[in-house]
Amino acid sequence: MAQSCTTTTTTTKVALAASASTMRVTSGGKMRNYIAFAIRHFKDHESLVISAANDNSIVKVISIVELLKRTVPSLSQRTTINPVDVQRKGKSNRVQSSFSILLTTATLEPGPGVQLCAVPPPSS
């Protein structure tokens, strides 16, 4: 299935913290539960932030997002990656990546970390 991506300038902004709910993905959760929650969420809301905080769950987040983009038509994506200091008892601190993806049916302004994709709905 081919995706058609556009990079046109738009005017609508979606604030990450203000208008979107957050779904935190862990390495122990089941993908089908995360995907089912997200699909139900997009029936009533236009935005969802999916976040992960460790290496194992980052791979799972990417898989979930790619499956959602094929399931829910016209999702735009904004990706952010931030370093986080993790304090461990009896050991030195460690820097770990924190990964968040905003999925929205609203139009995002093009910029770093933004992917505007419209997957055509399946023809009946």
Secondary structure, DSSP 4 states (H G I P E B T S, - for coil): ---EE----------HHHH-EEEE--TTS-HHHHHHHHHHHHHH-SEEEEEE-SHHHHHHHHHHHHHHHHHSTT-EEEEEEEEEEE--TTS--EEEEEEEEEEESSPPPP-TTEEEEEPPPPP-
